[in-house]
């Protein structure tokens, strides 16, 4: 009926039928995407592509905004135990917006009544009811406030810090939101292929938060003592922070990408270079890089806006210059990821950066041709 439809000649009834038909198809397509996401989530196939989360991977693969991908992933995960809502969604009877709100309210025991009730409610009313499901309470605020504290305790050789304490609700929310925001951007452990425990990732997120010192444009000051071999070769070398902690060659090279450095570089017992407190990437140049990269991580599918660092496409120890064409913005995770897993970046003649895996294959891969069965569903060109 709708194949090759010329909507300029359609009647009001045909226009209404078109909205109903294609609205249902859109809902059914979203339902199928949610089903696909569920299987990808179970298999965890997205973890091998450097994505920090399933939402990030879906955003890249579907070429949609991260916020849209996050909605799809959230809905897909809630639908795992909601068979009736899933079936009505697949039939095109419920839209993604409706399912998003209903799934926040429903349980396997209540979904039947909620679906019937939802069909007569606006999306605004559904959203309001979803927010009211777990209303906040203000009990014992005074008692909680009086219990606030932060205890810090170093061990004898200052190699480990333990801390614990209590915060009242509003202060706890500030801290928890910041840590949760960072935690959500920490992906799987590349060595194990699975997520570190949430407590471990929360600790990493808290350190990232503290490292910004309230100004995300200013990297932390680091004093690094390193052998020349650590920066230019793969030979076993020693790099030492002012605290006495030792770091690997790759970490030394990463730290030298973008930080306020106080370095003493030596070749054996001969000092070949002594740095002073200065930024490897000057502030004026960093601002140009940030402006060009739109203040986002450039790793495909990421786009993070926080805790950004400057990466030398060709490391300065390998002769790479500190100029605009050789610098790129990366978030802390992907900066470490590229160094640790030896991914590379090349610059095309048109100014576009190309990311390559260790086997030199381009990431992300080009999308495959549309499956013939799906291609048949696309309407033929409309008559002129």
N, C-alpha and C positions, 0 to 999 in steps of 0.2 A: 504493500500500500504506500509506504513512504519512500521507496527507492526512486531516486531521481526527482523527488518532489520539488516543485517550484513554489516556494512559500509566498512569493509575491502574488500568486493567483489563488492561494488557499482561502477557503471560507473560514469563518470564525470557529465553526465546529471542527474543521480540520486542524486549525492552529491549536485548539484545546487538546485534540487527540494527539497531536505531535508532542506537546509538552508532557502529557501523560505517558506516552509511549517511550520517549527518549529519557524522561525522568526516571521511569522504571528501569530502563536499560542501564542508566548511570548507576542507580542504586545496586542493581544486580552485579555490575562490573566492580563496584566498590566492595561488595560482599565477596566476590571471587578473589580480589586482591587481599582482603583480610584472611581468607583461607590460605592463600599462598604464603602470606607473612607468617601464619601459624606454623606452617611446615618448615619455612626457612628458620624460624626461631627454634624449633625443635632440633633441627639438624645442625644449627649454628654454623652454617656454611659461610655466613658473612664475615666471620672472624678472621679469615685468611687474607682479607683485602685491605687491612690497615684501618678499617672503619672503627671509630670509637664506640659505636652503638649500632643496634639494629636500625634505629630510626635514621641514622646518618647513611647507612648502606641503602635503605629503601629510597631515601631522598635522591641519592646519586643514580640508582638504577632506574627509577621512574621519572627522573628529571623533574622533580617537583620540589617545592619549598620544604625546608626541614620541618617547619611547623605543621605542614600538611602530612608529611610522613610520620611525624610523632603522633598525630591524631590517629592515623590508620593503625599504627602499632599498638597504641593504647586500647583502641576498640577491639582489635584482633585478639589481644590477650584476655580481655574481659569476656569475649564471646566464647572462650574455650568451654565454659560450663553452662552456657545459655543456649540450648539447642533450639528452642522455639523462636527466640529473637533472631537467631542465625538463619533459620529457615524462612522467616518472613522477610528478612533482609535480602536473602538470595532470590526471593520471588519478586523483588522490586516493590514490596508493599511499604517498607520503611526506608527512609533516607539515611544517609550516613550521620547527619546532624541528629536525627531522632534516635538512632541506635546509640550514638555517643552518650546522650543524656540518659536514656532508659537503662543502659547497661551499668551506669553508676548506681542506679537505684535497685536493680533487680537481683534476685537470687534464683536458683533453680526452682524454689518453691513459690516465688511470687511473680515470675515473669509472665505467666498467663494473664493475670489480672492487670498487670502494669501495661502490657502491650495494648489491650483493649482500651484502657483508660487513656493511654498516650495518643491514640489515634484522634482523639477529640481535643487535644491540647496544642497550643502553639509551642514553637521551639523555645520562646522566651520563658514560658511557664515551666516547661520541662527542665530548662537550665536552672531556674530558681529552685525547683524542688530538689534537684541534684545537690545544690549547694547547701540546702537545709537538712540534708540527711544526717550530718554529724555537726551540729552547732557547737561553737566554742563555749567553754565555761570560764567564769572568773573567780572560782572558789579558791580560798587559801592563798590569794596573791600576796598578802602581807607576809605570811609565814614563809613563802617561797623567796620573797625578796630578801628577807633577813638571813636566809641560808646561803646567799650567793657567795662564792669563793672560787679561787683558782690556786691550786697548790702545785709547785714545780719542784722536782727533786732530781738532781744529777747523781749518777753513780760515782764511785771513788776516782776512777780514771777519766771521768767526763766523756765517756764514749757513748753514753745513752742518757736521755732525759725522759723521766716519767712525769706525767701531770694528770691531774683530775680535778673535779670541782662541780659546782652547781650554778645554774643561771635561771633567773625567772623567765616566764614564758616569752615576754616581748624581746628580751635580750637573747634568749635562746633561739628565738625565731630568726633574728638577724644573723647569728652565727651559723645556725643550721641551714638557712637558705643559701648562704655563701658557700658552705662546704658541700651541700647537696648539689649546687650548681656545678661546682668543680668535679664532684664525684661522678656526675652523669657524663662528663666528658672524658673520663678515664676508661679506655677500652680494655680488651682482654690482654692478658700477659702474653706477649709474642712468643715466649719460650715454651709455655705450657699449653697455649691455645684456649685457655679458660680464664674467666675473671678471677682476680685475686679476691680474697674475702672482703666483704664490704668494709670491715674495720681497717684493713690495710689501705684500701682505696681512699677512705675518708682521711686517713693520716696524710697521704700524698696530697689530697686536695687542700688540707689545712696548711701544709707547707707551701704549696703554690700560692695560696692566698696571702700568707705572711710575706712571701718573697716579693710581692708587688709593693709593699710598704705604702699602700694607699695611692700609689701613682703607677699605673700600669705601663706608662711610657718609659719609666726609668728602671733599667735592669739592676739587680742587686750588685753590690761591690764585692769582689772576690780577690783574694790574694792567692796566687797559684805559683808554686815553684816546680819547674818541669825541666826534663832533659830535652835537648833538641830532637832526639830520636822519637820522643813521644808525639811530636807534632808533624814529623816528616816521614817516618818509616813505621814498619810493623815490628821493629825489634823490641824486645822487653825493655821497658823504661820505667822510671819512677816519676810520678807527678804527685805533689803534696800540697794540700790546702793549708792555710795558716793554722787551722785547728789541729793539724797533724794527721788528718784523714788522708789516705792514699786513694787515688782515682786512676782508672784505666786510661790508655792512650786515647780511645774514642771519646771518653768523657772530657779529657783535657782539650781535645780538638773542638768538641761541641761548646765547651765553656768559652773558648776563645772566639767563637763565632760572634757573640754579641753579649758583652758584659762590661762593667767598669772593672778593669783589670789592673792589678799591681803585680807584674810578672818579673821573675828573674830566670832567664833562659840560659842554660849553660851546656857546653859541650865537654863532657868529662869534668875536669877541674877548671876549665877556662870559661869565663863568663863572656858570652858573645853578644849579649844584649840585655839591657836593663830598662824596663818600662817604667813610666810614672803614671799616676792616677789620671787616666783619660779614657774616653770611650773609643772602643775599636771602631764603631760606627758613629760618627759625629751626629749630634742632635738634628742638625739641619738636613743631613742625608737620611736619617731615619724617618723624618717627617715626610720626605719625598717618597720613600718606599711605602710608608703607611698610606699616603694619599693614592699612590698608584694601585696598591692592592686593596683599597677600600676598607682598610682597618680590619681585615679578615684573614684567617689562615688560608693559604692557597692550596693546601693538600686537597685533592679531588674529593668532593662530598663533605668536607669539614665545614669551613666557613666560620670557625670559632672567632669570637671578638675579644676574648679575654686571655691574659697571660701570653701575649704574643712575643715572639723572639725573632731576631734577624738571623737568617741562615745564608752563608756564602754558598752559592751554587757550585763554584769551584773554590775549594778551601784556600784561604790566603797562604797557608803553609805549602800548598801545591802551586803557588804562583797566581792564584785568583785575586783580582783587584778588588778593592773596596769601592765599587762604584754601583750606580743604580742598576745596571743590567746584570750584575753578578750577585744581587741581594734579593731576598724574597722573605715574606712574612710567613712564619709557621707558629702554630701553638706549641706549648711545651711538649706535649705528647708526641706530635708528629716530628718535631725537631729531634727528639731522642730516637724515634722510630727510624728515621732516615739514616742517622749515624750508626745505630746499632745493627740495622739489617742491610746496610750498604745499598739502599736505593739511591738512584741518581736522578738529576734534573738536567735537562738540556733546554736551551733557548732557541726557538725557531726564528726565522727571519722576520716574521710578523710580530715579534715581541711576546709570543705566547710561551709559557713554560710547559714542558712535557715531562711527566713523571714516569720513571722506568723502574721496574722490579729488578732484582739482582740478575735475572736471566735476560735483561735488556728489553723485555716486552713492555709495551706501553700500558699505563694504567690511567683511567679505566679503559677496558677494551671497547672497541666500537660495537654499538648495538647490532645484533644479528638481524637479518631480513625478517619481516613480519611473516609468521607462520601462514601457509596457504589457507588454512581453515579460518583463521582470524581475518585474513585479507578479504575473504568472501563476505564478511559482515559489514565492510565499509561500503556505503552507498556509492554508486557510480556518479560521475560528474554530472552536475545539474545542467539542464538545458539553458542555453543563453537566450 
